[in-house]
């Protein structure tokens, strides 16, 4: 599968409807986060907004796909 199908100039064209394809897109976005660093919700939103304007949906889906985790302190990238 060609990632160019989903991204144009580094921006996500649209959130894929198929879960498998969405997972691939979310994994690409997750690479923008460092392991071992805690991010505030605002920082997470800013990073995701570089890829797509609907950062709320993508943030929620990244947590749901266990690419990011969160608690009262913030968000962090989950190690595979």
mmCIF file of the N, C-alpha and C atoms, coordinates in Angstrom:
data_MODEL
# 
_entry.id   MODEL 
# 
loop_
_atom_site.group_PDB 
_atom_site.id 
_atom_site.type_symbol 
_atom_site.label_atom_id 
_atom_site.label_alt_id 
_atom_site.label_comp_id 
_atom_site.label_asym_id 
_atom_site.label_entity_id 
_atom_site.label_seq_id 
_atom_site.pdbx_PDB_ins_code 
_atom_site.Cartn_x 
_atom_site.Cartn_y 
_atom_site.Cartn_z 
_atom_site.occupancy 
_atom_site.B_iso_or_equiv 
_atom_site.pdbx_formal_charge 
_atom_site.auth_seq_id 
_atom_site.auth_comp_id 
_atom_site.auth_asym_id 
_atom_site.auth_atom_id 
_atom_site.pdbx_PDB_model_num 
ATOM 1   N N  . UNK A 1 1  ? 0.846   -1.170 0.000  1.00 0.00 ? 1  UNK A N  1 
ATOM 2   C CA . UNK A 1 1  ? 0.000   0.000  0.000  1.00 0.00 ? 1  UNK A CA 1 
ATOM 3   C C  . UNK A 1 1  ? 0.896   1.240  0.000  1.00 0.00 ? 1  UNK A C  1 
ATOM 4   N N  . UNK A 1 2  ? 0.553   2.186  -0.795 1.00 0.00 ? 2  UNK A N  1 
ATOM 5   C CA . UNK A 1 2  ? 1.332   3.402  -0.997 1.00 0.00 ? 2  UNK A CA 1 
ATOM 6   C C  . UNK A 1 2  ? 0.855   4.476  -0.008 1.00 0.00 ? 2  UNK A C  1 
ATOM 7   N N  . UNK A 1 3  ? 1.764   4.974  0.827  1.00 0.00 ? 3  UNK A N  1 
ATOM 8   C CA . UNK A 1 3  ? 1.390   6.004  1.800  1.00 0.00 ? 3  UNK A CA 1 
ATOM 9   C C  . UNK A 1 3  ? 0.981   7.307  1.121  1.00 0.00 ? 3  UNK A C  1 
ATOM 10  N N  . UNK A 1 4  ? 1.469   7.533  -0.095 1.00 0.00 ? 4  UNK A N  1 
ATOM 11  C CA . UNK A 1 4  ? 1.090   8.741  -0.842 1.00 0.00 ? 4  UNK A CA 1 
ATOM 12  C C  . UNK A 1 4  ? -0.418  8.792  -1.095 1.00 0.00 ? 4  UNK A C  1 
ATOM 13  N N  . UNK A 1 5  ? -1.061  7.642  -1.017 1.00 0.00 ? 5  UNK A N  1 
ATOM 14  C CA . UNK A 1 5  ? -2.516  7.586  -1.179 1.00 0.00 ? 5  UNK A CA 1 
ATOM 15  C C  . UNK A 1 5  ? -3.195  8.419  -0.095 1.00 0.00 ? 5  UNK A C  1 
ATOM 16  N N  . UNK A 1 6  ? -2.594  8.443  1.100  1.00 0.00 ? 6  UNK A N  1 
ATOM 17  C CA . UNK A 1 6  ? -3.212  9.096  2.254  1.00 0.00 ? 6  UNK A CA 1 
ATOM 18  C C  . UNK A 1 6  ? -2.629  10.467 2.570  1.00 0.00 ? 6  UNK A C  1 
ATOM 19  N N  . UNK A 1 7  ? -1.373  10.686 2.186  1.00 0.00 ? 7  UNK A N  1 
ATOM 20  C CA . UNK A 1 7  ? -0.696  11.930 2.537  1.00 0.00 ? 7  UNK A CA 1 
ATOM 21  C C  . UNK A 1 7  ? -0.340  12.727 1.288  1.00 0.00 ? 7  UNK A C  1 
ATOM 22  N N  . UNK A 1 8  ? -0.448  14.041 1.406  1.00 0.00 ? 8  UNK A N  1 
ATOM 23  C CA . UNK A 1 8  ? -0.026  14.940 0.351  1.00 0.00 ? 8  UNK A CA 1 
ATOM 24  C C  . UNK A 1 8  ? 0.725   16.094 1.013  1.00 0.00 ? 8  UNK A C  1 
ATOM 25  N N  . UNK A 1 9  ? 1.991   16.257 0.645  1.00 0.00 ? 9  UNK A N  1 
ATOM 26  C CA . UNK A 1 9  ? 2.847   17.285 1.250  1.00 0.00 ? 9  UNK A CA 1 
ATOM 27  C C  . UNK A 1 9  ? 2.911   17.147 2.764  1.00 0.00 ? 9  UNK A C  1 
ATOM 28  N N  . UNK A 1 10 ? 2.934   15.895 3.246  1.00 0.00 ? 10 UNK A N  1 
ATOM 29  C CA . UNK A 1 10 ? 3.032   15.638 4.675  1.00 0.00 ? 10 UNK A CA 1 
ATOM 30  C C  . UNK A 1 10 ? 1.722   15.770 5.442  1.00 0.00 ? 10 UNK A C  1 
ATOM 31  N N  . UNK A 1 11 ? 0.658   16.180 4.773  1.00 0.00 ? 11 UNK A N  1 
ATOM 32  C CA . UNK A 1 11 ? -0.651  16.328 5.423  1.00 0.00 ? 11 UNK A CA 1 
ATOM 33  C C  . UNK A 1 11 ? -1.536  15.144 5.057  1.00 0.00 ? 11 UNK A C  1 
ATOM 34  N N  . UNK A 1 12 ? -2.286  14.679 6.026  1.00 0.00 ? 12 UNK A N  1 
ATOM 35  C CA . UNK A 1 12 ? -3.236  13.603 5.804  1.00 0.00 ? 12 UNK A CA 1 
ATOM 36  C C  . UNK A 1 12 ? -4.414  14.152 5.017  1.00 0.00 ? 12 UNK A C  1 
ATOM 37  N N  . UNK A 1 13 ? -4.715  13.531 3.869  1.00 0.00 ? 13 UNK A N  1 
ATOM 38  C CA . UNK A 1 13 ? -5.830  14.005 3.023  1.00 0.00 ? 13 UNK A CA 1 
ATOM 39  C C  . UNK A 1 13 ? -7.164  13.789 3.720  1.00 0.00 ? 13 UNK A C  1 
ATOM 40  N N  . UNK A 1 14 ? -7.365  12.595 4.240  1.00 0.00 ? 14 UNK A N  1 
ATOM 41  C CA . UNK A 1 14 ? -8.597  12.238 4.953  1.00 0.00 ? 14 UNK A CA 1 
ATOM 42  C C  . UNK A 1 14 ? -8.293  11.044 5.843  1.00 0.00 ? 14 UNK A C  1 
ATOM 43  N N  . UNK A 1 15 ? -9.026  10.930 6.926  1.00 0.00 ? 15 UNK A N  1 
ATOM 44  C CA . UNK A 1 15 ? -8.859  9.782  7.819  1.00 0.00 ? 15 UNK A CA 1 
ATOM 45  C C  . UNK A 1 15 ? -9.493  8.576  7.137  1.00 0.00 ? 15 UNK A C  1 
ATOM 46  N N  . UNK A 1 16 ? -8.712  7.518  6.904  1.00 0.00 ? 16 UNK A N  1 
ATOM 47  C CA . UNK A 1 16 ? -9.272  6.338  6.228  1.00 0.00 ? 16 UNK A CA 1 
ATOM 48  C C  . UNK A 1 16 ? -10.419 5.720  7.027  1.00 0.00 ? 16 UNK A C  1 
ATOM 49  N N  . UNK A 1 17 ? -11.408 5.211  6.313  1.00 0.00 ? 17 UNK A N  1 
ATOM 50  C CA . UNK A 1 17 ? -12.548 4.588  6.993  1.00 0.00 ? 17 UNK A CA 1 
ATOM 51  C C  . UNK A 1 17 ? -12.247 3.143  7.373  1.00 0.00 ? 17 UNK A C  1 
ATOM 52  N N  . UNK A 1 18 ? -11.421 2.467  6.589  1.00 0.00 ? 18 UNK A N  1 
ATOM 53  C CA . UNK A 1 18 ? -11.069 1.083  6.932  1.00 0.00 ? 18 UNK A CA 1 
ATOM 54  C C  . UNK A 1 18 ? -10.077 1.095  8.091  1.00 0.00 ? 18 UNK A C  1 
ATOM 55  N N  . UNK A 1 19 ? -10.360 0.290  9.085  1.00 0.00 ? 19 UNK A N  1 
ATOM 56  C CA . UNK A 1 19 ? -9.551  0.285  10.307 1.00 0.00 ? 19 UNK A CA 1 
ATOM 57  C C  . UNK A 1 19 ? -8.085  -0.057 10.035 1.00 0.00 ? 19 UNK A C  1 
ATOM 58  N N  . UNK A 1 20 ? -7.852  -1.023 9.177  1.00 0.00 ? 20 UNK A N  1 
ATOM 59  C CA . UNK A 1 20 ? -6.482  -1.446 8.877  1.00 0.00 ? 20 UNK A CA 1 
ATOM 60  C C  . UNK A 1 20 ? -5.678  -0.291 8.269  1.00 0.00 ? 20 UNK A C  1 
ATOM 61  N N  . UNK A 1 21 ? -6.308  0.432  7.360  1.00 0.00 ? 21 UNK A N  1 
ATOM 62  C CA . UNK A 1 21 ? -5.640  1.569  6.719  1.00 0.00 ? 21 UNK A CA 1 
ATOM 63  C C  . UNK A 1 21 ? -5.463  2.719  7.704  1.00 0.00 ? 21 UNK A C  1 
ATOM 64  N N  . UNK A 1 22 ? -6.468  2.922  8.558  1.00 0.00 ? 22 UNK A N  1 
ATOM 65  C CA . UNK A 1 22 ? -6.348  3.972  9.566  1.00 0.00 ? 22 UNK A CA 1 
ATOM 66  C C  . UNK A 1 22 ? -5.194  3.666  10.509 1.00 0.00 ? 22 UNK A C  1 
ATOM 67  N N  . UNK A 1 23 ? -5.034  2.412  10.874 1.00 0.00 ? 23 UNK A N  1 
ATOM 68  C CA . UNK A 1 23 ? -3.937  2.008  11.772 1.00 0.00 ? 23 UNK A CA 1 
ATOM 69  C C  . UNK A 1 23 ? -2.586  2.372  11.157 1.00 0.00 ? 23 UNK A C  1 
ATOM 70  N N  . UNK A 1 24 ? -2.409  2.127  9.873  1.00 0.00 ? 24 UNK A N  1 
ATOM 71  C CA . UNK A 1 24 ? -1.155  2.452  9.190  1.00 0.00 ? 24 UNK A CA 1 
ATOM 72  C C  . UNK A 1 24 ? -0.899  3.958  9.251  1.00 0.00 ? 24 UNK A C  1 
ATOM 73  N N  . UNK A 1 25 ? -1.935  4.737  8.994  1.00 0.00 ? 25 UNK A N  1 
ATOM 74  C CA . UNK A 1 25 ? -1.827  6.198  9.036  1.00 0.00 ? 25 UNK A CA 1 
ATOM 75  C C  . UNK A 1 25 ? -1.482  6.657  10.458 1.00 0.00 ? 25 UNK A C  1 
ATOM 76  N N  . UNK A 1 26 ? -2.127  6.087  11.451 1.00 0.00 ? 26 UNK A N  1 
ATOM 77  C CA . UNK A 1 26 ? -1.863  6.463  12.837 1.00 0.00 ? 26 UNK A CA 1 
ATOM 78  C C  . UNK A 1 26 ? -0.436  6.111  13.245 1.00 0.00 ? 26 UNK A C  1 
ATOM 79  N N  . UNK A 1 27 ? 0.087   4.997  12.739 1.00 0.00 ? 27 UNK A N  1 
ATOM 80  C CA . UNK A 1 27 ? 1.473   4.615  13.033 1.00 0.00 ? 27 UNK A CA 1 
ATOM 81  C C  . UNK A 1 27 ? 2.452   5.635  12.457 1.00 0.00 ? 27 UNK A C  1 
ATOM 82  N N  . UNK A 1 28 ? 2.148   6.159  11.275 1.00 0.00 ? 28 UNK A N  1 
ATOM 83  C CA . UNK A 1 28 ? 2.994   7.195  10.676 1.00 0.00 ? 28 UNK A CA 1 
ATOM 84  C C  . UNK A 1 28 ? 2.988   8.442  11.566 1.00 0.00 ? 28 UNK A C  1 
ATOM 85  N N  . UNK A 1 29 ? 1.815   8.847  12.015 1.00 0.00 ? 29 UNK A N  1 
ATOM 86  C CA . UNK A 1 29 ? 1.702   10.030 12.866 1.00 0.00 ? 29 UNK A CA 1 
ATOM 87  C C  . UNK A 1 29 ? 2.405   9.798  14.211 1.00 0.00 ? 29 UNK A C  1 
ATOM 88  N N  . UNK A 1 30 ? 2.307   8.587  14.731 1.00 0.00 ? 30 UNK A N  1 
ATOM 89  C CA . UNK A 1 30 ? 2.937   8.261  16.021 1.00 0.00 ? 30 UNK A CA 1 
ATOM 90  C C  . UNK A 1 30 ? 4.450   8.446  15.974 1.00 0.00 ? 30 UNK A C  1 
ATOM 91  N N  . UNK A 1 31 ? 5.044   8.329  14.807 1.00 0.00 ? 31 UNK A N  1 
ATOM 92  C CA . UNK A 1 31 ? 6.495   8.499  14.673 1.00 0.00 ? 31 UNK A CA 1 
ATOM 93  C C  . UNK A 1 31 ? 6.934   9.925  15.018 1.00 0.00 ? 31 UNK A C  1 
ATOM 94  N N  . UNK A 1 32 ? 6.007   10.863 15.049 1.00 0.00 ? 32 UNK A N  1 
ATOM 95  C CA . UNK A 1 32 ? 6.334   12.244 15.414 1.00 0.00 ? 32 UNK A CA 1 
ATOM 96  C C  . UNK A 1 32 ? 6.516   12.416 16.926 1.00 0.00 ? 32 UNK A C  1 
ATOM 97  N N  . UNK A 1 33 ? 6.179   11.381 17.698 1.00 0.00 ? 33 UNK A N  1 
ATOM 98  C CA . UNK A 1 33 ? 6.294   11.431 19.149 1.00 0.00 ? 33 UNK A CA 1 
ATOM 99  C C  . UNK A 1 33 ? 7.519   10.642 19.597 1.00 0.00 ? 33 UNK A C  1 
ATOM 100 N N  . UNK A 1 34 ? 8.225   11.189 20.587 1.00 0.00 ? 34 UNK A N  1 
ATOM 101 C CA . UNK A 1 34 ? 9.408   10.518 21.133 1.00 0.00 ? 34 UNK A CA 1 
ATOM 102 C C  . UNK A 1 34 ? 8.991   9.542  22.234 1.00 0.00 ? 34 UNK A C  1 
ATOM 103 N N  . UNK A 1 35 ? 9.712   8.416  22.293 1.00 0.00 ? 35 UNK A N  1 
ATOM 104 C CA . UNK A 1 35 ? 9.510   7.486  23.408 1.00 0.00 ? 35 UNK A CA 1 
ATOM 105 C C  . UNK A 1 35 ? 10.079  8.127  24.675 1.00 0.00 ? 35 UNK A C  1 
ATOM 106 N N  . UNK A 1 36 ? 9.438   7.855  25.807 1.00 0.00 ? 36 UNK A N  1 
ATOM 107 C CA . UNK A 1 36 ? 9.969   8.298  27.086 1.00 0.00 ? 36 UNK A CA 1 
ATOM 108 C C  . UNK A 1 36 ? 9.680   9.755  27.425 1.00 0.00 ? 36 UNK A C  1 
ATOM 109 N N  . UNK A 1 37 ? 8.925   10.439 26.612 1.00 0.00 ? 37 UNK A N  1 
ATOM 110 C CA . UNK A 1 37 ? 8.584   11.838 26.870 1.00 0.00 ? 37 UNK A CA 1 
ATOM 111 C C  . UNK A 1 37 ? 7.096   11.954 27.155 1.00 0.00 ? 37 UNK A C  1 
ATOM 112 N N  . UNK A 1 38 ? 6.761   12.767 28.144 1.00 0.00 ? 38 UNK A N  1 
ATOM 113 C CA . UNK A 1 38 ? 5.356   13.036 28.475 1.00 0.00 ? 38 UNK A CA 1 
ATOM 114 C C  . UNK A 1 38 ? 4.952   14.330 27.768 1.00 0.00 ? 38 UNK A C  1 
ATOM 115 N N  . UNK A 1 39 ? 3.833   14.279 27.078 1.00 0.00 ? 39 UNK A N  1 
ATOM 116 C CA . UNK A 1 39 ? 3.312   15.434 26.339 1.00 0.00 ? 39 UNK A CA 1 
ATOM 117 C C  . UNK A 1 39 ? 2.031   15.926 26.988 1.00 0.00 ? 39 UNK A C  1 
ATOM 118 N N  . UNK A 1 40 ? 1.855   17.233 26.999 1.00 0.00 ? 40 UNK A N  1 
ATOM 119 C CA . UNK A 1 40 ? 0.574   17.776 27.433 1.00 0.00 ? 40 UNK A CA 1 
ATOM 120 C C  . UNK A 1 40 ? -0.427  17.542 26.303 1.00 0.00 ? 40 UNK A C  1 
ATOM 121 N N  . UNK A 1 41 ? -1.711  17.672 26.625 1.00 0.00 ? 41 UNK A N  1 
ATOM 122 C CA . UNK A 1 41 ? -2.727  17.500 25.588 1.00 0.00 ? 41 UNK A CA 1 
ATOM 123 C C  . UNK A 1 41 ? -2.540  18.549 24.486 1.00 0.00 ? 41 UNK A C  1 
ATOM 124 N N  . UNK A 1 42 ? -2.169  19.753 24.874 1.00 0.00 ? 42 UNK A N  1 
ATOM 125 C CA . UNK A 1 42 ? -1.941  20.822 23.898 1.00 0.00 ? 42 UNK A CA 1 
ATOM 126 C C  . UNK A 1 42 ? -0.792  20.459 22.951 1.00 0.00 ? 42 UNK A C  1 
ATOM 127 N N  . UNK A 1 43 ? 0.305   19.921 23.494 1.00 0.00 ? 43 UNK A N  1 
ATOM 128 C CA . UNK A 1 43 ? 1.436   19.512 22.654 1.00 0.00 ? 43 UNK A CA 1 
ATOM 129 C C  . UNK A 1 43 ? 1.026   18.411 21.675 1.00 0.00 ? 43 UNK A C  1 
ATOM 130 N N  . UNK A 1 44 ? 0.254   17.455 22.164 1.00 0.00 ? 44 UNK A N  1 
ATOM 131 C CA . UNK A 1 44 ? -0.238  16.368 21.312 1.00 0.00 ? 44 UNK A CA 1 
ATOM 132 C C  . UNK A 1 44 ? -1.084  16.951 20.180 1.00 0.00 ? 44 UNK A C  1 
ATOM 133 N N  . UNK A 1 45 ? -1.988  17.861 20.524 1.00 0.00 ? 45 UNK A N  1 
ATOM 134 C CA . UNK A 1 45 ? -2.856  18.474 19.514 1.00 0.00 ? 45 UNK A CA 1 
ATOM 135 C C  . UNK A 1 45 ? -2.048  19.215 18.455 1.00 0.00 ? 45 UNK A C  1 
ATOM 136 N N  . UNK A 1 46 ? -1.031  19.947 18.870 1.00 0.00 ? 46 UNK A N  1 
ATOM 137 C CA . UNK A 1 46 ? -0.202  20.706 17.931 1.00 0.00 ? 46 UNK A CA 1 
ATOM 138 C C  . UNK A 1 46 ? 0.539   19.772 16.980 1.00 0.00 ? 46 UNK A C  1 
ATOM 139 N N  . UNK A 1 47 ? 1.086   18.683 17.512 1.00 0.00 ? 47 UNK A N  1 
ATOM 140 C CA . UNK A 1 47 ? 1.815   17.722 16.668 1.00 0.00 ? 47 UNK A CA 1 
ATOM 141 C C  . UNK A 1 47 ? 0.862   17.083 15.667 1.00 0.00 ? 47 UNK A C  1 
ATOM 142 N N  . UNK A 1 48 ? -0.287  16.634 16.134 1.00 0.00 ? 48 UNK A N  1 
ATOM 143 C CA . UNK A 1 48 ? -1.253  15.978 15.243 1.00 0.00 ? 48 UNK A CA 1 
ATOM 144 C C  . UNK A 1 48 ? -1.798  16.974 14.224 1.00 0.00 ? 48 UNK A C  1 
ATOM 145 N N  . UNK A 1 49 ? -2.001  18.224 14.633 1.00 0.00 ? 49 UNK A N  1 
ATOM 146 C CA . UNK A 1 49 ? -2.535  19.246 13.719 1.00 0.00 ? 49 UNK A CA 1 
ATOM 147 C C  . UNK A 1 49 ? -1.605  19.484 12.524 1.00 0.00 ? 49 UNK A C  1 
ATOM 148 N N  . UNK A 1 50 ? -0.317  19.152 12.676 1.00 0.00 ? 50 UNK A N  1 
ATOM 149 C CA . UNK A 1 50 ? 0.604   19.240 11.536 1.00 0.00 ? 50 UNK A CA 1 
ATOM 150 C C  . UNK A 1 50 ? 0.210   18.248 10.437 1.00 0.00 ? 50 UNK A C  1 
ATOM 151 N N  . UNK A 1 51 ? -0.499  17.179 10.823 1.00 0.00 ? 51 UNK A N  1 
ATOM 152 C CA . UNK A 1 51 ? -0.911  16.144 9.876  1.00 0.00 ? 51 UNK A CA 1 
ATOM 153 C C  . UNK A 1 51 ? -2.358  16.316 9.411  1.00 0.00 ? 51 UNK A C  1 
ATOM 154 N N  . UNK A 1 52 ? -3.240  16.740 10.332 1.00 0.00 ? 52 UNK A N  1 
ATOM 155 C CA . UNK A 1 52 ? -4.661  16.826 9.998  1.00 0.00 ? 52 UNK A CA 1 
ATOM 156 C C  . UNK A 1 52 ? -5.355  17.753 10.992 1.00 0.00 ? 52 UNK A C  1 
ATOM 157 N N  . UNK A 1 53 ? -6.372  18.462 10.530 1.00 0.00 ? 53 UNK A N  1 
ATOM 158 C CA . UNK A 1 53 ? -7.073  19.424 11.380 1.00 0.00 ? 53 UNK A CA 1 
ATOM 159 C C  . UNK A 1 53 ? -7.924  18.778 12.468 1.00 0.00 ? 53 UNK A C  1 
ATOM 160 N N  . UNK A 1 54 ? -8.375  17.552 12.248 1.00 0.00 ? 54 UNK A N  1 
ATOM 161 C CA . UNK A 1 54 ? -9.223  16.877 13.239 1.00 0.00 ? 54 UNK A CA 1 
ATOM 162 C C  . UNK A 1 54 ? -8.349  16.144 14.258 1.00 0.00 ? 54 UNK A C  1 
ATOM 163 N N  . UNK A 1 55 ? -7.601  16.934 15.035 1.00 0.00 ? 55 UNK A N  1 
ATOM 164 C CA . UNK A 1 55 ? -6.660  16.335 15.983 1.00 0.00 ? 55 UNK A CA 1 
ATOM 165 C C  . UNK A 1 55 ? -7.369  15.613 17.120 1.00 0.00 ? 55 UNK A C  1 
ATOM 166 N N  . UNK A 1 56 ? -8.598  16.009 17.445 1.00 0.00 ? 56 UNK A N  1 
ATOM 167 C CA . UNK A 1 56 ? -9.330  15.333 18.531 1.00 0.00 ? 56 UNK A CA 1 
ATOM 168 C C  . UNK A 1 56 ? -9.617  13.869 18.184 1.00 0.00 ? 56 UNK A C  1 
ATOM 169 N N  . UNK A 1 57 ? -10.123 13.647 16.970 1.00 0.00 ? 57 UNK A N  1 
ATOM 170 C CA . UNK A 1 57 ? -10.431 12.279 16.532 1.00 0.00 ? 57 UNK A CA 1 
ATOM 171 C C  . UNK A 1 57 ? -9.153  11.455 16.439 1.00 0.00 ? 57 UNK A C  1 
ATOM 172 N N  . UNK A 1 58 ? -8.124  12.022 15.861 1.00 0.00 ? 58 UNK A N  1 
ATOM 173 C CA . UNK A 1 58 ? -6.873  11.265 15.695 1.00 0.00 ? 58 UNK A CA 1 
ATOM 174 C C  . UNK A 1 58 ? -6.251  10.960 17.054 1.00 0.00 ? 58 UNK A C  1 
ATOM 175 N N  . UNK A 1 59 ? -6.257  11.919 17.970 1.00 0.00 ? 59 UNK A N  1 
ATOM 176 C CA . UNK A 1 59 ? -5.712  11.681 19.313 1.00 0.00 ? 59 UNK A CA 1 
ATOM 177 C C  . UNK A 1 59 ? -6.469  10.548 19.992 1.00 0.00 ? 59 UNK A C  1 
ATOM 178 N N  . UNK A 1 60 ? -7.801  10.596 19.928 1.00 0.00 ? 60 UNK A N  1 
ATOM 179 C CA . UNK A 1 60 ? -8.626  9.551  20.544 1.00 0.00 ? 60 UNK A CA 1 
ATOM 180 C C  . UNK A 1 60 ? -8.336  8.190  19.911 1.00 0.00 ? 60 UNK A C  1 
ATOM 181 N N  . UNK A 1 61 ? -8.227  8.160  18.578 1.00 0.00 ? 61 UNK A N  1 
ATOM 182 C CA . UNK A 1 61 ? -7.965  6.902  17.886 1.00 0.00 ? 61 UNK A CA 1 
ATOM 183 C C  . UNK A 1 61 ? -6.564  6.368  18.186 1.00 0.00 ? 61 UNK A C  1 
ATOM 184 N N  . UNK A 1 62 ? -5.595  7.262  18.359 1.00 0.00 ? 62 UNK A N  1 
ATOM 185 C CA . UNK A 1 62 ? -4.235  6.814  18.703 1.00 0.00 ? 62 UNK A CA 1 
ATOM 186 C C  . UNK A 1 62 ? -4.207  6.186  20.089 1.00 0.00 ? 62 UNK A C  1 
ATOM 187 N N  . UNK A 1 63 ? -4.979  6.735  21.012 1.00 0.00 ? 63 UNK A N  1 
ATOM 188 C CA . UNK A 1 63 ? -5.085  6.131  22.349 1.00 0.00 ? 63 UNK A CA 1 
ATOM 189 C C  . UNK A 1 63 ? -5.818  4.792  22.231 1.00 0.00 ? 63 UNK A C  1 
ATOM 190 N N  . UNK A 1 64 ? -6.896  4.763  21.448 1.00 0.00 ? 64 UNK A N  1 
ATOM 191 C CA . UNK A 1 64 ? -7.666  3.535  21.256 1.00 0.00 ? 64 UNK A CA 1 
ATOM 192 C C  . UNK A 1 64 ? -6.859  2.419  20.608 1.00 0.00 ? 64 UNK A C  1 
ATOM 193 N N  . UNK A 1 65 ? -5.946  2.796  19.714 1.00 0.00 ? 65 UNK A N  1 
ATOM 194 C CA . UNK A 1 65 ? -5.083  1.810  19.038 1.00 0.00 ? 65 UNK A CA 1 
ATOM 195 C C  . UNK A 1 65 ? -3.812  1.519  19.842 1.00 0.00 ? 65 UNK A C  1 
ATOM 196 N N  . UNK A 1 66 ? -3.727  2.080  21.034 1.00 0.00 ? 66 UNK A N  1 
ATOM 197 C CA . UNK A 1 66 ? -2.610  1.881  21.951 1.00 0.00 ? 66 UNK A CA 1 
ATOM 198 C C  . UNK A 1 66 ? -1.271  2.313  21.354 1.00 0.00 ? 66 UNK A C  1 
ATOM 199 N N  . UNK A 1 67 ? -1.318  3.385  20.552 1.00 0.00 ? 67 UNK A N  1 
ATOM 200 C CA . UNK A 1 67 ? -0.089  4.008  20.064 1.00 0.00 ? 67 UNK A CA 1 
ATOM 201 C C  . UNK A 1 67 ? 0.343   5.101  21.035 1.00 0.00 ? 67 UNK A C  1 
ATOM 202 N N  . UNK A 1 68 ? -0.637  5.727  21.672 1.00 0.00 ? 68 UNK A N  1 
ATOM 203 C CA . UNK A 1 68 ? -0.402  6.680  22.754 1.00 0.00 ? 68 UNK A CA 1 
ATOM 204 C C  . UNK A 1 68 ? -1.174  6.190  23.969 1.00 0.00 ? 68 UNK A C  1 
ATOM 205 N N  . UNK A 1 69 ? -0.656  6.543  25.142 1.00 0.00 ? 69 UNK A N  1 
ATOM 206 C CA . UNK A 1 69 ? -1.392  6.272  26.375 1.00 0.00 ? 69 UNK A CA 1 
ATOM 207 C C  . UNK A 1 69 ? -1.447  7.576  27.150 1.00 0.00 ? 69 UNK A C  1 
ATOM 208 N N  . UNK A 1 70 ? -2.294  7.617  28.159 1.00 0.00 ? 70 UNK A N  1 
ATOM 209 C CA . UNK A 1 70 ? -2.429  8.856  28.917 1.00 0.00 ? 70 UNK A CA 1 
ATOM 210 C C  . UNK A 1 70 ? -2.842  8.600  30.346 1.00 0.00 ? 70 UNK A C  1 
ATOM 211 N N  . UNK A 1 71 ? -2.535  9.575  31.184 1.00 0.00 ? 71 UNK A N  1 
ATOM 212 C CA . UNK A 1 71 ? -3.029  9.603  32.556 1.00 0.00 ? 71 UNK A CA 1 
ATOM 213 C C  . UNK A 1 71 ? -3.112  11.070 32.957 1.00 0.00 ? 71 UNK A C  1 
ATOM 214 N N  . UNK A 1 72 ? -3.211  11.346 34.238 1.00 0.00 ? 72 UNK A N  1 
ATOM 215 C CA . UNK A 1 72 ? -3.369  12.731 34.701 1.00 0.00 ? 72 UNK A CA 1 
ATOM 216 C C  . UNK A 1 72 ? -2.158  13.598 34.351 1.00 0.00 ? 72 UNK A C  1 
ATOM 217 N N  . UNK A 1 73 ? -0.972  12.980 34.189 1.00 0.00 ? 73 UNK A N  1 
ATOM 218 C CA . UNK A 1 73 ? 0.247   13.735 33.891 1.00 0.00 ? 73 UNK A CA 1 
ATOM 219 C C  . UNK A 1 73 ? 0.342   14.137 32.429 1.00 0.00 ? 73 UNK A C  1 
ATOM 220 N N  . UNK A 1 74 ? -0.265  13.357 31.533 1.00 0.00 ? 74 UNK A N  1 
ATOM 221 C CA . UNK A 1 74 ? -0.183  13.673 30.111 1.00 0.00 ? 74 UNK A CA 1 
ATOM 222 C C  . UNK A 1 74 ? -0.247  12.440 29.233 1.00 0.00 ? 74 UNK A C  1 
ATOM 223 N N  . UNK A 1 75 ? 0.301   12.585 28.037 1.00 0.00 ? 75 UNK A N  1 
ATOM 224 C CA . UNK A 1 75 ? 0.300   11.534 27.016 1.00 0.00 ? 75 UNK A CA 1 
ATOM 225 C C  . UNK A 1 75 ? 1.729   11.093 26.745 1.00 0.00 ? 75 UNK A C  1 
ATOM 226 N N  . UNK A 1 76 ? 1.887   9.829  26.336 1.00 0.00 ? 76 UNK A N  1 
ATOM 227 C CA . UNK A 1 76 ? 3.203   9.335  25.935 1.00 0.00 ? 76 UNK A CA 1 
ATOM 228 C C  . UNK A 1 76 ? 3.024   8.267  24.873 1.00 0.00 ? 76 UNK A C  1 
ATOM 229 N N  . UNK A 1 77 ? 4.091   8.072  24.086 1.00 0.00 ? 77 UNK A N  1 
ATOM 230 C CA . UNK A 1 77 ? 4.079   7.059  23.040 1.00 0.00 ? 77 UNK A CA 1 
ATOM 231 C C  . UNK A 1 77 ? 4.312   5.686  23.664 1.00 0.00 ? 77 UNK A C  1 
ATOM 232 N N  . UNK A 1 78 ? 3.505   4.736  23.274 1.00 0.00 ? 78 UNK A N  1 
ATOM 233 C CA . UNK A 1 78 ? 3.604   3.380  23.797 1.00 0.00 ? 78 UNK A CA 1 
ATOM 234 C C  . UNK A 1 78 ? 4.627   2.604  22.975 1.00 0.00 ? 78 UNK A C  1 
ATOM 235 N N  . UNK A 1 79 ? 5.512   1.895  23.674 1.00 0.00 ? 79 UNK A N  1 
ATOM 236 C CA . UNK A 1 79 ? 6.508   1.075  22.965 1.00 0.00 ? 79 UNK A CA 1 
ATOM 237 C C  . UNK A 1 79 ? 5.835   -0.166 22.425 1.00 0.00 ? 79 UNK A C  1 
ATOM 238 N N  . UNK A 1 80 ? 6.209   -0.569 21.200 1.00 0.00 ? 80 UNK A N  1 
ATOM 239 C CA . UNK A 1 80 ? 5.561   -1.754 20.584 1.00 0.00 ? 80 UNK A CA 1 
ATOM 240 C C  . UNK A 1 80 ? 5.869   -3.039 21.324 1.00 0.00 ? 80 UNK A C  1 
# 
